[in-house]
Amino acid sequence: MRNVARILGLIVLCAAPLPANAQDYPNKPIRLVVPFPPGGPNDIIGRVVGQKMQELLGQPIVIDNRPGAGGTLGTDNVAKSEPDGYSIAIASAGALAISTALQEKILYDPLKELAPVTLVAKVSELLVASTTLPAANVRELVALAKAKPGAINYGSTGPGSMPHLAGELFRISAQIDIVHVPYRGAAPAINDLIGHQVDIIFLDLPVLLPQIQAGAIKPLAVGSGLRVKPLPDLPTMREMGYPQIEADNWYGMVAPARTPRAIVMKLNAAAAAAMKAPEVQEKLASQGAILVGNTPEEFAAYMASEIQKWAKVVKAAGIKVN
């Protein structure tokens, strides 16, 4: 906690003096960077929240999709932009927490080069299995894995991705021997899960739900602290005896470091109000998103804790990404 307090203190100390035109902010369009291609969860969340924020702020919010390197390229673009509130981003856990543990030379330090605005949303990860896997729940899966070391494999959306780290956290916590099979994205991983080439995988709720409802894959547990509304009978990993396994994919709004405090707070207030709008909640609930909307300080503390958490997993698992 002392490290978190020190980080928060640095964020406050690094704040720039309030410019004369901060009271007039915003007086021109705001660029909202989404560091992934159009159509994915990050893009949908950015567009829905951004559209409502532009109504509240009275200025256009222009979506700028800048995909690449797991979201770090677009996030780096914002980190290196002018700290005037006209370049912001909604970035994922990968770009704001996991990347610092994976990359020898990071493009930016999330806690030094970005100003946290708010945690926008969390999306639960689900642990699902092939329908041919002889395990109906997590306990049976662990027993099977211990009886047959190295026989069960788990898919991911690529080395260092949230599904990969969630799988490694499960492997370490349950003390089982399972084999990682990386894919280039969720679609091919799901296809092989349906085709019984992969045994289990952690993935975002929205991309899994249609296949679960169709009976093509078998849900085993929710990889976050709470059960999810679309699958109310599905237990959490905590309920199955693994409280240390919490793997939420999350999305947060950030601005460049040294963005004036008054501007950060205007963005925070607009984002919070947008997330309370019924139409925003309705649209994002269908994506499996749990809206948050906390303070910059709370988001900074959350980022710091997530960085520490996943760094431990990366180190324990010996994960390296070229």
ZIUR-V875965 format. One line per field, one symbol per residue. burial: 1 if it has 16 or more other ideal C-beta (glycine too) atoms within 10 Angstrom, else 0. A space follows every 10 residues. Layout:
burial=???
//
This chain:
burial=0001001100 1000100000 0100110001 1111110001 1111111111 1111011010 1000111001 1101111110 1011111111 1111111111 1110001101 1011111111 1111111111 0010101100 1101100000 0111111101 1111111111 1011010101 1010010011 0110000111 1111111110 1100011111 1111001101 1001111101 0100111111 1111111011 1011011101 1111101001 0011001111 1111010011 1111011011 0011001010 10
//
